[in-house]
């Protein structure tokens, strides 16, 4: 991970520990449940760890949407490692009492919407971010896209529209793990 190079030694150690613990948690759950998109989940953990660590520490008003919803195991594992939520991975792929293999908004107050189909997350995140700027609580919105997700036309359309939307607190993080040939 290139951005580790710019961190102080202490921060590097903390981040490396978070990533290692979270990846191990995701692998254990995937093995136990015989499910999970492990490649996308592991790349998500590496991509999102530092940003989510900082965001959860510095703000209580934030929401996340995982537009590449099939990587929910990585997100749930990261939420547990960072202490944002508890017992998410124990409910992973345990229908009907738990959560299915895609991101479920019932899993956490921080997850804006359930996702699965590619191309839906970014438009939802942009709309929420735009509406949030008009409310009393200014939410930071985080949208995680993937390389396959960005091939959807709805994402291109909303990116063009966002040029006119000023002052939105939307952070778009693209997890390009090269899983899609384009």
N, C-alpha and C positions, 0 to 999 in steps of 0.2 A: 504494500500500500504506500504510494508515493507521499501522501500527506503526513505520514508518520515522521518523515524526515524533518519537518518544520516544528515539531512538538518538543517541549522540554523533556528531559530524561524521565522525570516522574510521570508526566502525562503519557509518554510512550509505554511505560511499564503498565500503567493502569489500562490503557487502551488494548494493549496486547493481551492482558489478562481477561478483559471483557470479551474480546473476540474469541479467544481460546475456550473460555468457559461456555460461551453461547453456542459455538460450533459443536462442542461436545454434547451439549444438551440437545441440540437439534438432531444430531446423529443418533443419539440414544432413543429419542422419541420416534424417529423414522424407523429405526430397527424394531422397536417394540410394537409399533402400530402397523408395520409393513406398508407404510404409505408416506407421502410427502415428496414434494419436488425438491430434492436435496441440493442439486446444483444451483438452482435459483435461490434457494434459502441461504446457502452458504455465501454466495456472492452478495446477497442482500445484507447479511450480517457484516461483512467486511466494508460494504459501501456506507451503511447507515450508522454504525456503532458510534463514532465520534460525534456526529451531528445530533443524534438522538440523545446521547449522554449530555451534551451541552444544553440542548433545548429543554430537556426534562428537569435539569438542575436550575435553569435560569428563568423559567416561565411556567405558570400553571394554566395559561390560556393557549393551548395549542391542540391541533387535530392533525391526524395523519390519514392519508388514503393510499392504500397499496394498489396501484392500478394494475400491477402484475400480481393479482390476488393469489395465484397459485403458489407464491412464496410465503404464505402466511406462517408456516412453521418457523421460518427465520425470524419473522416479526414477533410472534408469540414468545419465542425463546429469548429474544433480545429484551422484550418487556420484562420478563421474569428476571433475567440477569441484572438489569438495571434497577430492579425493585419498583418498576412502574405499576405492574400488576402481579398477581399471584395465581398459581394453579391454572394457567392457560394451557400449558402443554399436557397436563393430565387429562384435559378434555378434548385434546386434538383427535379428530377422526373417531369420535365416540358418539355416533348418532343413535338415538335421538337426544340424549342428555347433554351432549357436548357440541363441538363445532365441526363443521365439515372441512374439507381440505383447502378451501379458499377462505379469504379473509371474511370474518363475520363481525358486523358492527356490535353485536351483543356481547362480544368478548371483552370490550373495553370502552370506557367513555371517551377515550382518545381516538378511537377508530371511527371516522366519519361515516363510512358506508361499506356495506358488504360488496365485495368485488369478485370477479372471476373472468368475465368476458373482457378481452383486451380492448382498450380504447375508451372505456367509460370513466376511469378515474380522474383523468386530467380535466375534462369538462366539469365534472362535479366539484372538484377541488377549486377550480377557477370561480365557479358560481358562488360557492361558500365563502371564498376569500373576498370576493367583491361585496357580498352581502354583509360580511363581518365588519368591513370598514365603516359601515353605516350604523353599527350597533355600539352599545356602551362598552361591551367587552371586545377588545381587539384581539382576535385569535390569530396566531401564527398557523398557517396552513402548510403542511408538508405533503407533497405528492411524489411518490416513487413510481417511476416508469421503467420499462425495460426495453431492450432493443426490439423485441417483437411488438410491443405495445405502441411504439412510435411509428409503426408502419400503418396504423389505422388512420383513416381520413379525418375522423372527428378530432383527433389530437392536433392535426395541422390546422384545422379550422379554428379551434379555440386559441391556439398560439397566435394566429393572425389577429383574432379579436382582442387578445390581451394587450396588444400594442396600444389600444385605446383606453384600457382600464388602468388608471394610475393609482398608486399608493396601495396596491394589494399586498398583503403579507403572505405571499405564496412562494414557497421554495420548491423548485422542481429538481429532483435528483434522479438522474438517469443511470440505472444499473445495467450497463452494457457488458454482459458477460459472454457476448458473442455466441449465444445459443441459437441465433437465427441467422441463416445465410441470406444476405441481401445483395 
